[in-house]
Amino acid sequence: MSTMLRVAAFTQGRDVPSARFRVHQYIPALQHLGIDMAEWPAEYGSYPPNGVLRRLAWLPRAFAERAQALMQAADADAALIQREMISTLATVEKRWKKPVVFDVDDAIWIHQRFSGVDRIARACGTVICGNTFLADHFSDFADVKIIPTAVDTLRYEPGKRSGFPLMCWSGSTSGLPYLEALEKPLREVFQVLPQAKLRVICNQPPRFENFPADKLEFVPWSRKIEVQSMQAAWVGLMPMPDTIWTRGKCSFKMLTYMSCGVPAVVSPWGMNREVLAQGEGAMGVPNDAQWAEILMYLLTSPERIAAMGEAGRATVLEHYSVDVLAVKLAEILREVANGGKRR
């Protein structure tokens, strides 16, 4: 039997989405593949609190806690650093002297200070990127590997679809402006399909300007009801503008819809374009003027929705499930631990 590889994973916090989906959910699968991954979440978080005085008090505590975590995990064979230890900065990452990989799932270099993110990548020598757009940037600083953000297909699975045309948007508050920009085409859909509704799963409701109140179902996000609320949808929405930040997105929203057997209707930028090319489980909207047209086409075609739902689920199972991507992650971690060299 091969020796168990011990990996310390340093994340930005216990409940940070990147930590949950790019580290924590891999731990059981990696255990079966001979890798014991222990997560070391940032006790004080990696993002500064609001207010100058609070930030000044937070920074040294966060810095010291991360440095201590590195020392406490020193007996591990290798490390995975999920984004920066302290957001926007290079701080204690270089103190880890054993093989290490830097995991990135957003265009975080946009906000870096003193080239901190790029310096971390260069110091680590290997960067795991969530998509090809991110890999293009980090290839200037390190050896890059691509692992998309995996979907737990045992949790995100098909369920009972609503009896009426239901559109769904699920996400964090930072993405609400993208949804709010769809207000006009959504109102057009309701004019033609008065039975249709929009369900928003988030920690706060959207702020539409003149949205019909009876057409909006706001579901406060919780782990218990997230999937069930999503399963009922006829289509899942992922609108976003075409920017450097959105091109760095790893299409996780789109993939969770598809894993639940819900056709995704998305803006075709960045990784979304790659997923669209892999099957029939989603539709891209080429320009803002076509959102209403495409949504009405799908919401009046239950058979088409069912077929797309099956195709989307199959795409996720083949390319984006935790079990599939855990094998790739294990290979990279072993490769780095056994012979990876830092620049």
N, C-alpha and C positions, 0 to 999 in steps of 0.2 A: 504494500500500500504506500502511495506517495505521501510525503510529509505535508501536513497542512500548512498552507501559506498564511501568515498573519498580516493583515492589512489594517492600518489605522486610517479611518475616513474622517477628515476634518470638515464639518459643514457649518453653515451660517446660522443654524438654530434648529430646534426640534421640529417646529411647525412650518418652516420655510418650504414652499413647494419644491424648489430645486433639490433640497435635501431629501424630501419624502420620495420623490419620483426618480431621482438619479442616484440615490445611495440606499436609503432605508429599505425600499421595497426589494432591492437585490439581495439583501443579507441572507434570507433563507435559501434562495436558489444557489448563491455562491457557496454556501456551506456544503451543499450536495456535490459541488464541483471541486471540493478540497481547498476552499479559501475561507478563512475565518476573518470576516470583516467586522471590526468594532467601530461604531460611530462615536465621534467626539464632537457633539454640537456646541456651538458658541454659547456659553452660559449667559452672557450679557447681549447676545446678538451681534451681528456684524454690521448692522446699519445704525447710524447715530440717531439718538432721540431728537425731538424738536427742542429748540431753545439753545442759545449759546452756552449758558452756564451748565445746563444738563449735558451738553456735548463735551465740554471741557472736563467734566467729572467722569464721563463715560469712557473716553478714549484711553486713559492710562489703565483703567480697570479691565477693559476689553483686551488691550494689548498684553497685560500681565497674565490674564486668564488663558489666552491663546498660547503664549510662550510656555506656561505651565503645562498645558495639555500636550504640547509637543514633547516635553520632558517625560511626562507620565506614560506616554505611548512609545517610549524609546525602544522597547523590546520588540516592537513589530518589525516585520521583514521589509515592509514597504508602506508607502502612504498614498492616499488619494486626497487631494485638496479640492473641495468643491467650491469653485469661485474664490474670491479673495478672503483671507482671514479677517481683514478689516476693509469694508467696502471702499472701493476706488483706489486703495493704496497697496503698495508692497511693504510688508512689515516683517513678520517673523518667519515667513515661508522658507527663507534661506537657512534657517537654523536646523532644518531637517537634513541630515547628512546621508541618509540611506536613499535607495531608489524611490522616486516619487512621480506621480502623474498629476496634472492640473486638469480638472474637469470644468468645461464651460458650456453653458446652454443658452446664452444670450450675448448680444453684441456689447459686452460690458466694457470694452475698450473706449467706447464713446464717452464714458463718464470718468475715466481714469485720471488720476493726478500724478504728476511727475513720472509719467509712463509706467505707473505701477503694475498694471495688468500685463503689459508686454514684458516687463522685467521678471515677473513671476513665471511667465511662460518660458522665457529664456533660461531661468534658473532651474526649472523642473526638467526641461529637455524633452518631455513628452506631454502633449495636450490631447485630451479626449474632447472632441467637439460634437455638439448635437446635430450639426448639419454641415453641408458643403460650404455655405457662405461663411460660417465661422472658421472653418478649416482654411479657407483661402487667406483669411487675415493672419491666423496664427502660424501658418506654414513659413512665414518669414522669421519666426523666432524659435521654432521647435519642430520636432517630429510630430505629425498630427495623425490621429486616428478618429474615425467617425462612428459614434454610437448615438442614434436618436434616443429621445426620451421614451422609455418603455411604458407600455400600458399593462396593467394587471388585468388580463382578460378573464380571470375568474371572478373578479369584482365588477368590472365594466362589461356586462353581458346583456344580451337582448332580454327585454321584458314585454309587458303588455302595453300595446300602443293605445293612445287615447282614442275615444270614439268620435272626436271632432278634430279638424285640422289644427294641430298645435305646433307652433314654432318654438324653439328653445335657444336660449343663450346662457352659457354657464361660464363664469370666470371671476376674476378679481376686480376691484374697483378701478384699477389702472386701465382696464380695457373698456370700461363703460362708455367713454367718449366715442369709441369706434361704433358701438351699438347705437348710441344716440344719434349718430350721423345718418342712420337708416330710417329715421322717423317718417320721412315723406314716402318712400316706397312701401313701408309697412302700412301706412294709412291707405295707400292705394290698394293693397291686398285686402284690407278689411272692407273697402267699398265694394269690391267684387265678391268677396267671400265673407259675409257678415258673421258666419259661424266660427271663423278662425280666431285664434288667440296667440299671444306671445307670453311665454313663461321665461322669467329671468331668475337664475339661480346665482345669488351673489350675497355678499355681506351687507350691501346697501342697495336700494332700488335705483334704477336709472332716473335721470332728470330730463325727461322729454319736455318739449315746449307746449305741444297741444295734442297729446296722445289720448285717445279715448280710454277712460278709466276702466271700462268694462272689458277691454281687450288685453289688459295687462295682468298677469299673475306673477306677483313677486314672491319668491321662495327664499327665505333666509338660508344661506349655505350652512350645511352641517354634513359631516361625513355620513351620518345615518340615512339622510334622505336624498343626498346628491344624485346617486345613481338611479334610484327609483324615479325621481323627478325627470331625469334625462331620458330614461327608457320610454316614457310615454309620448315623446315628441315624434312628429312626422318628419321634421327636418331640424337640423342643428345649424346655427348661424355662426360664422367666423369672419366678420368684416374687419378690415384694417387698411390703413393707407399704405402706400408703397414708400417706405423709408428705410434707412440703414437699420434702425432698431427693429422694425417688423420683419425685415429680411433675415434677421438673426433668430427669429422665433422658431421653435422646434415643432410647430403644428400639433402640440399636445391636445389642445381643445378639439381640433378636427379629428384626431385619432380616437379620443374617448367617445365622441359621437359615433364614429364608425364601429368601434368595438361594441357599442350597445345596439348595433343594428339600425342606427339612425343615419340616414343620408346627410352628409355635410354640404352646406352651401357656403362657399368661401371666396375670399379675395385671392386671386391666383399669383401671389408673390412669394418669393423665397422658397422655403421648403414645401409650402402648400402646393406649389407647382409640381414638385417631385412626387408627392403623394397622389396628386390627381392623375399623373401618368401611369400609376401602378395598378389601376383598376377602375371599376365602375361605381365605387361607393360614394362618390362625391361629385359635385359640379362646381366649376369655377365661374365667377361672375366677372366678365372682362371689363366692364365699366359700371359706374354707379347707376346709369340709366336703365340697366337691365335687371336690377335686383327684383323689382316687382314682377316683371315678366317671368323670370325663372322660378320664383317662389310660387306664383299662381299655377305655372305648368306642373310643378311637383305636387302641390296641395290638392290638385284636381285629378291626380293619377295615383290612386292607392296601389295599383299593381306595380307601377314603376318604383314607388317608394319601397315596396317589399323586396323587389329584386335588387335595388341599390343597397338596401340594408344588409342583405345576405352577402353581396359582393364586398361591401366595406368591411364587414366582420372578417371575411376570409383574408383580405389584405392585411389587416392588423395581426391576425393569427400567424400569418406567414412571415411578416417582416418586422413587427413592432412589439411582440409580446415579451414579457419579462423573461420567460424561459429561453426564448431565442436569443435575446440580446445579452442575457447573463453569460452565455457561453462565450460570446465575443469579448465581453468585459473580462472574464476570467483569463482568456488567452492573452489579452493586453497586460493585465496585472502580472501574470507569470513571466511574460517576456521582459517586462521592465525590471521585475525583481531579480531575474536570473542574469540579466546582462545589460540592462538599460544604462546608458551613460548620460550624465548631465552635461550640458554645454558649458 
